Amino acid sequence: MEHIDCPFCNPSKEDIVMKNELCYARFDKYPVSNGHLLIIPFRHFDNYFDATKEEKIAIINLIDNAKNFLDNEYKPDGYNIGVNVGYTSGQTIMHVHIHLIPRYKGDIENPRGGVRGVIPEKRIY
């Protein structure tokens, strides 16, 4: 079911970098790094845990394809993959989406802790 006010429900052809039957990838409009992609199911729902098994497989397949694309186009040194589930986790668009964030050597002084940085004082351990 599409939601008229959802920015992910009706992507333009220009926004879609790649897709499969159940989801598509687009560049994040507020990228953390060069090449930051979002993997978005076509079906509107807000919680990753509500994805069907088929949607989860499609998401994983598209993440892998997007990684190959980013390796060729941007040549990052690493990646972060993340999904925010719910307002408390930082989700601002209530249509599930997975961040594929290329990382580059030197993009932050000390990358230790990676995704643990969602709570900054817990990142370094």
C-alpha positions as CSV (number, residue, x, y, z in Angstrom):
1,M,0.0,0.0,0.0
2,E,1.5,3.3,-1.1
3,H,1.4,6.3,1.2
4,I,1.0,9.6,-0.7
5,D,3.2,11.6,1.7
6,C,6.0,9.0,1.9
7,P,9.2,10.0,0.0
8,F,10.1,6.4,-0.7
9,C,6.8,5.1,-2.1
10,N,6.9,6.6,-5.5
11,P,10.6,6.9,-6.6
12,S,11.3,8.5,-9.9
13,K,13.2,6.6,-12.5
14,E,16.1,9.1,-12.0
15,D,16.3,8.2,-8.2
16,I,16.6,4.5,-8.7
17,V,20.3,3.4,-9.0
18,M,19.4,-0.3,-9.2
19,K,16.5,-2.5,-8.2
20,N,15.1,-6.0,-8.1
21,E,11.6,-7.3,-7.9
22,L,10.9,-6.2,-4.3
23,C,13.2,-3.3,-3.5
24,Y,15.4,-0.6,-5.0
25,A,18.5,1.4,-4.1
26,R,18.9,5.2,-4.3
27,F,21.4,7.6,-3.1
28,D,20.7,9.1,0.3
29,K,19.7,12.8,0.0
30,Y,21.8,13.6,3.2
31,P,24.8,11.3,2.7
32,V,27.2,10.4,5.4
33,S,29.9,9.7,2.8
34,N,30.3,9.6,-1.0
35,G,28.2,6.8,-2.4
36,H,25.8,6.4,0.6
37,L,22.9,4.3,-0.6
38,L,19.6,3.4,0.8
39,I,18.0,0.0,0.1
40,I,14.2,0.4,0.2
41,P,11.5,-2.2,-0.3
42,F,8.8,-1.1,-2.7
43,R,6.1,-2.1,-0.2
44,H,5.4,0.5,2.4
45,F,6.0,-0.7,6.0
46,D,8.0,0.9,8.7
47,N,9.7,-1.9,10.6
48,Y,12.5,-4.1,9.2
49,F,11.2,-7.0,11.4
50,D,7.9,-6.9,9.5
51,A,9.6,-7.6,6.2
52,T,8.7,-11.0,4.6
53,K,11.3,-13.6,4.2
54,E,11.3,-12.8,0.4
55,E,11.8,-9.1,1.1
56,K,14.7,-9.8,3.4
57,I,16.3,-12.0,0.8
58,A,15.7,-9.3,-1.9
59,I,17.2,-6.7,0.5
60,I,20.4,-8.8,1.1
61,N,20.8,-9.4,-2.6
62,L,20.5,-5.8,-3.4
63,I,22.9,-4.8,-0.7
64,D,25.5,-7.2,-2.3
65,N,24.8,-5.8,-5.8
66,A,25.1,-2.2,-4.4
67,K,28.4,-3.0,-2.7
68,N,29.8,-4.3,-6.0
69,F,28.6,-1.1,-7.7
70,L,30.1,1.1,-5.0
71,D,33.4,-0.8,-5.1
72,N,33.7,0.0,-8.8
73,E,32.5,3.6,-8.7
74,Y,33.8,4.9,-5.4
75,K,36.4,2.4,-4.2
76,P,35.8,2.7,-0.5
77,D,37.9,1.0,2.2
78,G,35.0,-0.4,4.2
79,Y,31.3,-0.2,4.8
80,N,28.7,0.2,7.5
81,I,25.3,-1.3,7.0
82,G,22.5,-0.1,9.3
83,V,18.8,0.1,9.8
84,N,16.9,2.3,12.3
85,V,13.8,0.7,13.6
86,G,11.5,3.2,15.3
87,Y,11.7,6.8,16.4
88,T,13.9,6.0,19.4
89,S,16.5,4.5,17.2
90,G,16.6,7.6,15.0
91,Q,14.2,6.5,12.2
92,T,12.8,9.7,10.7
93,I,11.1,8.2,7.6
94,M,8.6,5.5,8.6
95,H,9.2,3.4,5.5
96,V,11.9,0.8,6.2
97,H,15.2,1.5,4.6
98,I,18.7,0.1,5.0
99,H,21.8,2.4,4.9
100,L,24.8,1.1,3.0
101,I,27.5,3.6,3.9
102,P,30.9,3.5,2.2
103,R,33.8,4.3,4.6
104,Y,37.1,5.8,3.6
105,K,40.4,5.6,5.4
106,G,40.8,8.8,7.4
107,D,37.1,9.8,7.2
108,I,37.2,10.0,11.0
109,E,40.3,10.0,13.2
110,N,39.5,6.7,15.0
111,P,36.8,4.5,13.5
112,R,36.9,1.9,16.4
113,G,33.5,1.0,17.5
114,G,31.8,1.5,14.1
115,V,28.0,1.3,14.5
116,R,28.4,1.4,18.2
117,G,28.7,5.2,17.6
118,V,24.9,5.5,17.5
119,I,25.5,6.1,21.2
120,P,28.7,8.2,21.1
121,E,30.0,7.5,24.6
122,K,29.7,3.8,23.9
123,R,31.6,3.8,20.6
124,I,35.2,3.5,22.0
125,Y,35.6,0.5,24.3
